[in-house]
Amino acid sequence: MFLRDTYYLLKPIIPWRLRIGMRNLRARLCRWKNQETWPICQRAALPPANWPGWPGGKRFAVVLTHDVESALGVEQTLQLADLEESRGFRSSFNFVPEAYHTPVEVRQRLIQRGFEVGVHGLKHDGKLYKTREIFRARATRINDYLKEWGAVGFRSPFMHHNLEWIHDLEILYDASTFDTDPFEIQPDGAETLFPFWVQRPGGDPSRGYMELAYTLVQDFTLFTILGEKSIDLWKTKLDWIVQHGGMVLLNVHPDYVHFGEGDARDGQFPAARYGELLEYIQSRYAGEYWHGLAKDLATYCKEFKPLRPEVSRKRVCMLAYSHVESDNRILRYATALAQRGDHVDVVSLATQDEMVSKQLYRGLWVNRIQTRIHNEVSKWDYFGRLLRFCGKAAWILAKDRLRHRYDLIHVHNIPDFLVFGALVPRITGSKVILDIHDIVPEFYGSKFKAAPNWVVEALKVTENACCGFAHHVIISNHLWYDKITDRSVPRERCSTFVNYIDLSIFHPRQHPTHPRPFTVIFPGGFQWHQGLDIAIEAFQVFQKEIPGAEFHVYGNGDQKEKLLDLVDRLGLQRSVKFFPSVPALEVPNLLCTADLGVVPKRANSFGNEAYSTKIMEFMSQGLPVVVSRTKIDTFYFTDKEVVFFESGNVAELAESMIRVAKDPALRRRLVEAGLCYVQSNNWERKKYDYLDLVDQIVDKSPPVQQRVTDGFPAKTSWHVEAGGN
């Protein structure tokens, strides 16, 4: 408030070019600091809970407004109206009653032509909100002008706002806010693309006004402060608003529009740019938008009084040595946070075909900092790549601390020591979750079978230190919960979250009806413990009983060359087909083209206790599943939902696959039980536990407890819920 008042006190004596130069410098800093929330703030896309849609079922709305700041603006008002009218648009013009003379005939002509007139403050001096007394006194005079002009809309000069004080005005709507605009003197955005009702505190629920926030950057900011020479930013933001069914509300000042007569004044831009935007809306989105005056929109919305969405505004970073696009678990966590309004960054790997860069992906800011090829030839090669990634991540998180502080860093292993990449954020107040997808000592011992015992013990010590560094630990299954709480973390600081599927992604698809080969499918990692070689050998037998069958394998890993050699030795080159990994969003479309899913993990390896999410993925698409009899899978599933075979037994796997393929009744039973299982056990039912956990950790609530079983205190009750009871 002090800086704002000082600025407006000195503004009259500061030369215009100096003021603009100062604002240019400030804008550069703001643009860098707010690059992830401007011009697009992802959480602004959340609609009000009671939002019924736009009039006529249109896809989005277009509302045009103008603030007239000077006598020059008054002179150019009708020219701007002509430009809009020639393109089929109408708008609202807001005048400052006591800053210049506004001829009655100008206001009348606008209204007669279907435009709207509103009030833009009182004096345009930046002092309207200086004190409550000043506002109350000026509000009385503003109300007089509202009545005299027949106006129902108001906008404060300089976009200053106090939504509680504005109740002093006798208005239908206010338009003094914006969704996001860090360049304003009062930069707190409404963070919504939708109109919202502002109810009078403690009064009649029917009393209040509609708030209409502008959603496209103002003309003066775009062309003078930021120095843009095109309307590309307008187009980009508009397209995003359309995608989310929001309100395109623009504020253009007649004062700053140059209509080609004489030399342009300081701060003016060619009228053709505004015309280009209107033509873009007309041509690209013809018939898709509702267009009306601000008062028309406010009248429509007042009937149902949409409430401003209550969104979480935490800043969260997901840190993972993986490819986020193909990691369902990370996507589920991150998307759940983003959907409720949190800002989510993801620091992850890039594939060989991707650029190391930071990009927006499904509402998440993904920073790909290192490529990875699955060709580690030794444990030291593997360790070196992990260490390099951890160092890069630590540097990025430390550097980003200059722009903002994360409320939470959610670190996903492997490795456990990646959690120390969050050292600087943790020291400066960020909370840290360590999410153990795979327990490292056992995983390392399985990946490098000749590893000496002292290395495994050292990894357990490291695990203990990493768990101690984190504020909370998430473990990925109930068997490992017992193991890790016995050796590394107190039970009250540990929660179990199984890798559930997200039914918004894995909703059932229609299977192809055209003739095709019987297809067995496996999407996943090509590690030894996955037992894919066992499945390939079994498929050789299976193919003899099911002629023309194919085995489709999607993924990558350190065993790929050995698997290809095995296929060659068995002469299965035509029927066993290898494909690269696919993004998580594409997996359901692959599964629905198959007939049988296999999970052939080795029980004498790390896979014995590693949960297989692909089982539920198969079930979601109506595939029967043949599963290795491991400790983890017999904990979560019964032979009512899957067909088990003895782990490592090629003959029994082949026999189980053949039995499922030849028995339609068995397939139907397995499909029905599987679909029932995923309806009872999925991310949509469990994500609120995770969101609640995040809130309790960040907001410093009492320790989170009683999360170990996710509602399933024992194996028996797990199977009861899986059965839909």
C-alpha positions in Angstrom: 0.0 0.0 0.0 2.8 2.4 0.9 4.7 1.8 -2.4 1.5 2.2 -4.4 0.6 5.5 -2.7 4.1 6.8 -3.2 4.0 5.9 -6.9 0.8 7.8 -7.5 2.1 10.7 -5.5 5.2 11.0 -7.6 3.6 9.9 -10.9 2.7 13.4 -12.1 6.3 14.7 -11.9 8.0 11.6 -13.4 8.5 11.9 -17.2 6.3 9.5 -19.2 9.3 7.7 -20.9 11.0 7.3 -17.5 7.9 5.8 -16.0 7.5 3.4 -18.9 11.2 2.5 -18.8 10.8 1.6 -15.1 7.8 -0.5 -15.8 9.6 -2.2 -18.7 12.3 -3.3 -16.3 9.8 -4.5 -13.7 7.9 -6.3 -16.4 10.9 -8.3 -17.5 11.5 -9.5 -13.9 7.8 -10.3 -13.4 7.7 -12.2 -16.7 10.6 -14.3 -15.7 9.4 -14.9 -12.1 5.8 -15.7 -13.2 6.4 -17.6 -16.4 4.5 -20.7 -15.1 1.4 -18.7 -14.2 1.3 -16.0 -16.9 -0.2 -15.6 -19.4 -1.8 -19.0 -18.5 -2.6 -19.9 -14.9 -3.7 -23.6 -15.0 -5.9 -23.5 -11.9 -8.0 -20.7 -13.4 -9.6 -23.2 -15.7 -11.6 -24.8 -12.9 -15.3 -23.9 -13.3 -17.6 -23.1 -10.4 -19.2 -26.1 -8.8 -22.7 -24.9 -9.9 -21.7 -23.8 -13.4 -24.5 -24.7 -15.9 -22.6 -23.6 -19.1 -23.0 -20.6 -21.4 -26.3 -19.4 -22.9 -27.4 -21.5 -25.9 -25.0 -24.3 -25.0 -22.1 -22.4 -26.5 -18.5 -23.5 -26.0 -17.2 -20.2 -24.5 -18.1 -16.6 -24.1 -16.7 -13.4 -25.6 -17.1 -10.1 -23.7 -15.4 -6.9 -24.9 -14.8 -3.9 -22.6 -13.0 -0.5 -22.9 -11.7 1.9 -20.2 -11.6 5.5 -21.4 -8.8 7.2 -19.6 -8.6 10.7 -21.2 -10.3 13.2 -23.5 -8.4 11.6 -26.4 -10.1 8.3 -25.5 -13.5 10.0 -25.6 -12.7 11.4 -29.1 -11.9 7.9 -30.4 -14.7 6.0 -28.7 -17.0 6.0 -31.7 -14.3 5.0 -34.0 -13.5 2.0 -31.9 -17.3 1.2 -31.8 -17.4 1.4 -35.6 -14.5 -1.1 -35.8 -16.3 -3.6 -33.6 -19.7 -3.1 -35.2 -18.3 -3.7 -38.6 -17.3 -7.1 -37.4 -20.5 -8.0 -35.6 -19.4 -7.2 -32.1 -20.6 -4.9 -29.3 -18.9 -3.8 -26.1 -19.0 -1.8 -22.9 -17.3 1.6 -22.6 -16.3 2.7 -19.1 -15.9 6.5 -18.5 -14.3 8.4 -15.6 -16.9 10.9 -14.5 -14.7 13.6 -13.0 -11.4 13.2 -15.0 -12.6 14.7 -18.3 -15.9 15.7 -20.0 -18.0 12.9 -21.5 -20.6 14.4 -23.8 -24.1 13.1 -23.2 -24.6 12.5 -26.9 -21.6 10.1 -27.0 -23.1 8.0 -24.3 -26.5 8.1 -25.9 -25.2 7.2 -29.3 -23.4 4.2 -27.9 -26.5 2.9 -26.1 -28.7 3.5 -29.2 -26.3 1.4 -31.2 -26.4 -1.5 -28.8 -23.3 -0.8 -26.7 -23.0 -0.3 -23.0 -21.8 2.5 -20.8 -20.2 1.9 -17.4 -18.4 3.9 -14.7 -14.6 3.8 -14.4 -13.9 5.1 -10.9 -14.3 8.8 -10.1 -11.1 10.7 -10.7 -8.5 8.2 -12.1 -5.9 9.3 -9.6 -5.1 6.0 -7.8 -6.6 7.2 -4.5 -10.0 5.5 -4.6 -8.9 2.8 -2.1 -6.5 4.8 0.0 -8.7 4.7 3.0 -12.1 3.3 3.9 -13.4 6.8 4.4 -12.2 8.0 1.0 -13.8 5.1 -0.7 -17.1 5.5 1.1 -17.3 9.2 0.2 -16.4 8.6 -3.4 -18.8 5.7 -3.6 -21.7 8.0 -2.9 -20.8 10.2 -5.9 -20.1 7.1 -8.1 -23.6 5.9 -7.3 -25.0 9.2 -8.5 -23.2 8.8 -11.8 -24.4 5.2 -12.1 -28.0 6.4 -11.7 -27.6 9.4 -14.0 -26.0 7.3 -16.8 -28.3 4.3 -16.4 -25.2 2.2 -15.8 -25.0 -1.1 -13.9 -21.3 -1.9 -14.3 -18.1 -0.6 -12.6 -14.4 -0.9 -13.0 -11.8 0.7 -10.8 -8.9 2.7 -12.3 -5.6 0.8 -12.5 -7.5 -2.4 -11.7 -7.3 -1.7 -7.9 -9.9 -3.6 -6.0 -11.3 -4.4 -2.7 -14.3 -6.7 -3.3 -15.8 -6.1 0.1 -15.8 -2.3 -0.2 -17.3 -2.5 -3.7 -20.5 -3.6 -2.0 -21.0 0.2 -1.3 -21.7 0.6 -5.0 -25.2 0.1 -6.5 -24.1 -2.2 -9.3 -25.0 -5.4 -11.1 -21.3 -6.2 -11.8 -17.8 -5.2 -11.2 -14.9 -5.8 -13.6 -11.9 -4.7 -11.5 -10.1 -8.0 -11.4 -8.3 -10.4 -13.7 -7.5 -14.1 -13.8 -3.7 -13.6 -13.7 -1.6 -10.4 -14.3 1.6 -10.0 -12.4 2.3 -6.6 -14.1 -0.5 -4.8 -12.3 0.2 -2.6 -9.3 -2.1 -4.9 -7.3 -1.3 -8.2 -8.8 -3.5 -10.6 -6.8 -5.5 -12.4 -9.5 -9.0 -13.9 -9.2 -7.5 -17.0 -10.8 -10.7 -18.0 -12.6 -11.9 -17.8 -16.2 -15.5 -17.7 -15.1 -17.8 -15.0 -13.6 -18.4 -15.4 -9.9 -20.9 -14.0 -7.4 -19.6 -11.8 -4.6 -22.2 -11.9 -1.8 -22.6 -9.1 0.7 -21.0 -10.3 4.0 -23.5 -11.2 6.7 -26.4 -10.0 4.6 -29.2 -11.3 2.4 -27.8 -14.1 0.2 -29.5 -12.5 -2.8 -27.6 -9.2 -2.3 -24.2 -8.8 -4.0 -22.8 -8.4 -7.4 -21.2 -10.4 -10.2 -17.4 -10.1 -10.7 -16.1 -10.3 -14.2 -12.3 -10.7 -14.4 -10.5 -9.9 -17.6 -8.8 -12.9 -19.0 -6.7 -11.5 -21.9 -3.8 -9.3 -21.1 -4.6 -5.5 -21.5 -3.5 -3.8 -24.7 -1.2 -1.3 -23.0 0.6 -4.0 -21.1 0.9 -6.2 -24.2 2.2 -3.6 -26.7 3.8 -0.9 -24.5 5.0 -2.5 -21.3 6.0 -5.9 -22.8 6.8 -4.5 -26.3 5.0 -7.2 -28.3 4.6 -6.5 -32.0 1.9 -9.1 -32.7 -1.2 -10.5 -31.1 0.2 -14.0 -30.7 -0.1 -13.9 -26.9 -3.8 -12.9 -27.3 -4.3 -15.8 -29.6 -2.5 -18.4 -27.5 -4.4 -17.4 -24.4 -7.7 -17.3 -26.2 -7.2 -20.8 -27.6 -6.5 -22.1 -24.1 -9.6 -20.4 -22.7 -11.7 -22.0 -25.5 -10.3 -25.4 -24.6 -11.5 -25.0 -21.0 -14.9 -23.4 -21.9 -14.1 -20.1 -20.2 -14.8 -16.4 -20.7 -12.7 -14.3 -23.1 -12.9 -10.9 -21.5 -10.7 -8.2 -23.0 -10.0 -4.6 -21.9 -8.9 -2.3 -24.8 -8.3 1.4 -24.2 -9.5 3.8 -27.0 -6.8 6.2 -25.9 -4.0 3.7 -27.0 -5.5 2.8 -30.4 -4.0 4.5 -33.4 -6.5 4.7 -36.3 -3.9 5.8 -38.9 -4.5 9.5 -38.8 -1.2 11.3 -38.3 1.7 10.0 -36.2 1.0 7.5 -33.5 1.4 8.9 -30.0 3.5 7.3 -27.2 1.8 4.1 -26.1 -0.5 3.7 -29.1 -0.8 0.6 -31.2 -2.3 0.0 -34.7 -6.1 -0.5 -34.7 -5.5 -3.3 -37.2 -4.2 -5.5 -34.4 -7.4 -5.3 -32.5 -9.3 -5.9 -35.7 -7.1 -8.9 -36.4 -8.2 -10.4 -33.0 -11.9 -9.9 -33.7 -11.5 -11.5 -37.1 -9.6 -14.4 -35.6 -12.4 -15.1 -33.2 -15.0 -14.9 -36.0 -13.2 -17.1 -38.4 -11.7 -19.8 -36.2 -14.6 -20.2 -33.8 -17.7 -19.3 -35.9 -20.8 -20.4 -34.2 -19.0 -21.7 -31.1 -19.2 -18.7 -28.8 -21.8 -16.6 -26.9 -21.2 -12.9 -27.3 -23.0 -10.2 -25.4 -22.5 -7.1 -23.3 -21.0 -7.4 -19.8 -24.4 -6.5 -18.3 -26.0 -9.3 -20.3 -23.6 -11.8 -19.0 -24.0 -10.6 -15.4 -27.8 -10.8 -15.7 -27.5 -14.3 -16.9 -25.2 -15.4 -14.2 -27.0 -13.7 -11.4 -29.8 -16.2 -11.8 -27.7 -19.0 -10.4 -24.9 -17.0 -8.7 -21.8 -19.1 -9.5 -19.4 -19.1 -6.7 -15.7 -18.6 -7.2 -14.0 -22.0 -7.3 -12.3 -22.9 -4.0 -9.0 -24.2 -5.2 -5.8 -25.2 -3.4 -2.9 -22.9 -4.3 0.1 -25.0 -3.2 3.3 -25.2 -5.2 4.5 -28.8 -5.6 7.4 -30.3 -7.4 7.6 -34.0 -8.4 11.2 -35.2 -8.7 11.7 -38.6 -10.5 14.4 -40.4 -12.4 11.8 -41.6 -14.9 9.9 -40.6 -18.0 6.8 -38.9 -16.6 4.7 -39.5 -19.7 4.9 -43.3 -19.2 4.8 -43.3 -15.4 1.2 -43.7 -14.4 1.9 -43.3 -10.7 3.6 -39.9 -11.0 1.0 -38.7 -13.5 -1.8 -39.6 -11.1 -0.3 -37.8 -8.1 0.6 -34.7 -10.2 -2.7 -34.5 -12.0 -4.8 -34.9 -8.9 -2.9 -31.9 -7.4 -3.2 -29.8 -10.5 -6.9 -30.6 -10.9 -7.7 -29.1 -7.5 -5.7 -25.9 -8.3 -2.1 -26.6 -7.2 0.8 -25.6 -9.3 2.8 -28.7 -10.2 6.3 -28.9 -11.6 7.9 -32.2 -12.6 11.6 -32.7 -12.9 12.3 -35.9 -14.8 14.1 -37.7 -17.6 13.8 -37.1 -21.4 13.6 -39.9 -23.9 16.2 -40.3 -26.5 13.9 -38.5 -29.0 13.0 -35.6 -26.7 14.8 -32.3 -26.2 16.0 -31.5 -22.7 13.6 -28.8 -22.0 10.7 -27.5 -19.9 7.3 -27.8 -21.4 3.6 -27.8 -20.4 2.2 -31.3 -20.4 -1.4 -32.0 -19.3 -1.4 -29.0 -17.0 2.0 -29.9 -15.5 5.2 -28.1 -16.1 7.6 -30.9 -17.0 11.3 -30.1 -16.9 13.2 -32.9 -18.7 16.8 -32.4 -17.5 18.6 -35.6 -18.8 18.1 -38.3 -21.4 18.3 -42.0 -20.5 18.9 -45.1 -22.6 18.4 -48.4 -20.9 21.8 -49.8 -21.7 23.7 -49.8 -18.4 26.5 -52.3 -18.6 27.5 -52.2 -14.9 26.3 -51.1 -11.6 28.8 -48.2 -11.7 27.4 -47.0 -15.0 23.9 -47.1 -13.6 25.0 -45.3 -10.4 26.9 -42.6 -12.3 23.8 -41.7 -14.3 21.7 -41.6 -11.2 24.3 -39.3 -9.5 24.4 -37.0 -12.4 20.7 -36.6 -12.5 20.5 -36.0 -8.8 23.1 -33.2 -9.1 21.3 -31.5 -11.9 18.0 -31.8 -10.0 19.5 -30.3 -6.9 20.9 -27.3 -8.8 17.5 -26.7 -10.5 15.6 -26.8 -7.3 18.1 -24.5 -5.6 18.0 -22.1 -8.5 14.2 -22.1 -8.7 14.1 -21.1 -5.0 15.1 -17.6 -6.2 11.7 -17.3 -8.0 9.4 -19.1 -5.5 9.3 -21.5 -2.6 7.7 -24.9 -3.1 5.3 -26.0 -0.4 6.1 -29.6 -1.1 8.8 -31.7 -2.9 7.5 -35.2 -3.7 10.5 -37.3 -4.5 10.1 -40.7 -6.3 12.7 -43.4 -6.0 14.8 -45.0 -7.5 17.3 -44.0 -6.1 16.4 -43.2 -2.5 19.2 -40.6 -2.3 17.4 -38.5 -4.9 15.6 -37.1 -1.9 18.8 -35.1 -1.1 18.2 -33.1 -4.3 15.6 -31.3 -2.2 18.2 -30.1 0.3 17.9 -26.4 -0.4 14.1 -26.3 -0.5 13.9 -28.3 2.7 16.3 -26.0 4.5 14.2 -23.0 3.4 10.9 -24.5 4.6 9.6 -26.9 2.0 8.1 -30.2 3.1 9.5 -33.4 1.6 7.8 -36.7 0.8 9.9 -39.7 -0.2 7.8 -42.1 -2.3 9.4 -45.5 -2.4 8.2 -47.3 -5.5 10.7 -50.1 -5.2 12.8 -50.8 -2.1 16.3 -50.2 -3.2 18.4 -52.8 -1.3 16.3 -55.7 -2.6 16.0 -54.1 -6.1 19.8 -53.6 -6.4 20.4 -57.2 -5.2 18.1 -58.4 -7.9 19.4 -56.2 -10.7 23.1 -57.0 -10.0 22.9 -60.5 -8.6 26.7 -60.7 -7.8 26.5 -57.6 -5.5 28.4 -58.2 -2.2 26.4 -58.3 1.0 28.1 -55.1 2.3 26.7 -53.1 -0.6 23.2 -54.2 0.2 23.7 -53.4 3.8 25.1 -50.0 2.8 22.0 -49.4 0.8 19.9 -50.1 3.8 21.8 -47.5 5.8 21.2 -45.1 2.9 17.5 -45.9 2.9 17.4 -45.2 6.6 19.1 -41.8 6.2 16.8 -40.8 3.3 13.7 -41.7 5.2 15.0 -39.6 8.1 15.5 -36.7 5.8 11.9 -36.8 4.5 9.0 -35.5 6.5 6.9 -38.4 5.3 7.5 -41.7 3.4 5.1 -43.4 1.0 5.5 -47.1 0.3 3.9 -48.8 -2.6 2.5 -51.9 -1.0 1.5 -53.4 2.3 4.2 -56.1 2.4 6.9 -53.5 2.0 5.2 -51.3 4.6 6.0 -53.9 7.3 9.6 -54.3 6.0 10.5 -50.6 5.8 8.9 -49.6 9.1 10.8 -52.3 10.8 14.1 -51.0 9.6 14.0 -47.3 8.4 11.0 -45.2 9.3 8.5 -44.9 12.2 5.0 -46.2 11.4 3.4 -42.8 12.1 5.6 -41.2 9.3 4.8 -43.8 6.7 1.7 -44.4 4.4 0.9 -47.1 1.9 -0.4 -46.1 -1.5 -0.8 -48.9 -4.0 -0.3 -48.0 -7.6 -3.9 -47.7 -8.5 -5.2 -47.1 -12.0 -7.0 -44.0 -12.9 -10.4 -44.8 -14.5 -10.5 -41.5 -16.2 -7.7 -42.9 -18.3 -8.4 -46.6 -18.0 -12.1 -46.6 -18.7 -13.3 -49.6 -20.7 -12.8 -49.3 -24.5 -14.7 -51.2 -27.2 -12.7 -54.2 -28.5 -12.3 -54.5 -32.3 -14.9 -56.7 -34.0 -13.0 -57.4 -37.2 -11.2 -60.7 -37.6 -7.7 -60.6 -36.1 -5.1 -63.0 -34.5 -5.5 -64.0 -30.9 -3.2 -61.5 -29.1 -1.3 -61.9 -25.9 0.1 -58.7 -24.5 2.8 -57.5 -22.1 3.5 -53.8 -21.5 6.3 -53.1 -19.0 10.0 -53.2 -18.1 12.4 -55.7 -19.6 14.1 -56.6 -16.4 15.1 -60.2 -15.4 12.7 -60.2 -12.4 9.7 -59.5 -14.8 10.1 -63.0 -16.3 9.4 -62.0 -19.8 11.7 -64.8 -21.1 9.4 -67.3 -19.3 6.4 -65.9 -21.1 8.2 -66.1 -24.5 9.1 -69.7 -24.0 5.5 -70.5 -22.9 4.2 -68.7 -26.0 6.0 -71.1 -28.2 3.9 -73.9 -26.8 0.7 -71.7 -26.8 1.1 -70.9 -30.4 0.9 -74.6 -31.4 -2.5 -74.8 -29.8 -3.7 -71.4 -30.9 -2.6 -71.1 -34.5 -1.8 -67.6 -35.7 -1.6 -66.1 -32.2 0.7 -63.2 -31.6 2.5 -61.9 -28.6 2.8 -58.1 -28.4 5.5 -56.8 -26.1 5.8 -53.0 -25.3 8.6 -51.6 -23.3 12.4 -51.4 -22.8 15.1 -52.5 -20.4 18.4 -54.1 -19.9 17.2 -57.6 -21.0 16.0 -56.5 -24.4 18.9 -58.0 -26.4 18.7 -61.3 -24.6 15.0 -61.4 -25.2 15.5 -60.7 -28.9 18.1 -63.5 -29.1 15.6 -65.9 -27.4 12.9 -65.1 -29.9 15.4 -65.8 -32.7 16.4 -69.1 -31.2 12.8 -70.2 -30.8 11.9 -69.1 -34.4 9.2 -66.7 -33.1 10.2 -63.7 -35.1 6.9 -63.4 -36.9 4.6 -63.9 -33.9 6.5 -62.2 -31.0 6.5 -58.5 -31.8 8.5 -55.9 -29.9 7.3 -52.3 -29.7 8.7 -49.2 -27.9 7.2 -47.9 -24.7 4.1 -45.8 -25.1 2.8 -42.8 -23.1 0.5 -43.8 -20.2 -2.5 -42.2 -22.0 -2.1 -44.6 -24.9 -1.8 -47.8 -23.0 -5.6 -48.5 -22.7 -6.0 -48.2 -26.5 -3.3 -50.9 -26.9 -4.8 -53.2 -24.3 -8.3 -53.2 -25.8 -6.9 -54.7 -29.0 -5.5 -57.8 -27.1 -7.2 -60.9 -25.8 -5.0 -62.0 -22.9 -2.6 -60.3 -20.5 0.3 -62.1 -18.8 2.3 -61.1 -15.7 5.1 -63.7 -15.6 7.3 -62.3 -12.7 9.8 -64.5 -10.9 9.0 -65.4 -7.4 12.6 -66.0 -6.5 13.5 -62.4 -7.2 12.6 -58.8 -6.4 9.4 -59.4 -8.3 8.0 -61.6 -5.5 7.0 -58.5 -3.5 6.8 -55.9 -6.3 3.2 -54.9 -7.0 2.1 -55.2 -10.7 -0.3 -52.4 -11.7 -0.6 -53.9 -15.1 -2.9 -56.5 -13.7 -5.5 -53.9 -12.9 -4.8 -52.2 -16.3 -5.6 -55.5 -18.0 -8.8 -55.9 -16.0 -9.9 -52.4 -16.8 -10.0 -53.2 -20.5 -11.8 -56.5 -20.1 -8.8 -58.8 -20.5 -8.4 -62.0 -18.6 -5.1 -62.2 -16.8 -2.6 -65.1 -16.2 -0.4 -64.2 -13.2 2.7 -65.8 -11.6 2.0 -67.0 -8.1 4.0 -64.5 -6.1 3.7 -63.3 -2.6 2.5 -59.9 -3.5 -0.1 -61.0 -6.1 -1.6 -63.7 -3.9 -1.9 -61.0 -1.2 -4.0 -58.7 -3.4 -5.8 -61.1 -5.8 -7.5 -64.5 -5.7 -8.1 -67.1 -8.3 -11.6 -65.6 -8.8 -10.1 -62.6 -10.5 -7.0 -64.1 -12.2 -5.5 -67.5 -13.2 -2.3 -68.2 -11.3 0.6 -70.4 -12.4 3.6 -71.6 -10.6 6.3 -69.0 -11.0 9.0 -70.0 -13.4 7.1 -73.0 -14.7 7.0 -72.6 -18.5 4.7 -75.6 -19.0 2.2 -74.5 -16.4 2.1 -70.9 -17.8 1.5 -72.3 -21.3 -1.2 -74.6 -20.1 -2.9 -71.7 -18.2 -2.8 -69.5 -21.3 -4.2 -72.2 -23.5 -7.0 -72.9 -21.0 -8.1 -69.3 -20.9 -7.9 -69.0 -24.6 -10.1 -72.1 -25.2 -12.7 -71.6 -22.5 -15.1 -68.8 -23.2 -17.0 -69.3 -19.9 -13.7 -68.9 -18.0 -12.8 -65.8 -19.9 -16.2 -64.2 -19.2 -15.9 -65.0 -15.5 -12.4 -63.5 -15.2 -13.4 -60.4 -17.2 -16.5 -59.8 -15.0 -14.6 -60.3 -11.8 -11.7 -58.1 -13.0 -14.0 -55.2 -14.0 -15.7 -55.5 -10.6 -12.3 -55.4 -8.9 -11.1 -52.2 -10.6 -14.4 -50.5 -9.9 -13.7 -51.0 -6.2 -10.0 -50.4 -6.2 -9.0 -47.4 -8.3 -7.3 -44.0 -8.0 -10.6 -42.1 -8.1 -11.6 -43.7 -4.8 -8.2 -43.3 -3.2 -6.8 -40.0 -4.4 -8.4 -38.0 -1.6 -6.3 -39.9 0.9 -3.3 -38.6 -0.9 -4.6 -35.0 -1.1 -5.4 -35.1 2.5 -1.9 -36.4 3.3 -0.4 -33.5 1.4 -2.5 -30.9 3.1 -1.7 -32.3 6.6 2.0 -32.4 5.9 2.2 -28.9 4.4 -0.3 -27.3 6.7 1.5 -28.7 9.8 -1.4 -30.7 11.1 -0.9 -33.5 13.6 1.0 -36.6 12.3 -0.9 -38.6 9.7 -1.7 -42.1 11.0 -3.9 -45.1 10.2 -3.0 -45.0 6.5 -1.2 -48.2 6.3 -4.0 -50.3 4.8 -5.8 -47.7 2.6 -9.0 -49.0 4.2 -7.9 -52.7 4.0 -6.6 -53.7 7.4 -6.0 -57.3 6.3 -5.9 -59.5 3.2 -9.4 -60.7 3.9 -11.0 -57.3 3.8 -9.0 -56.4 0.7 -10.7 -59.3 -1.1 -14.1 -58.4 0.3 -13.9 -54.9 -1.2 -12.4 -56.3 -4.4 -15.5 -58.3 -4.8 -17.7 -55.2 -4.7 -19.3 -55.8 -1.3 
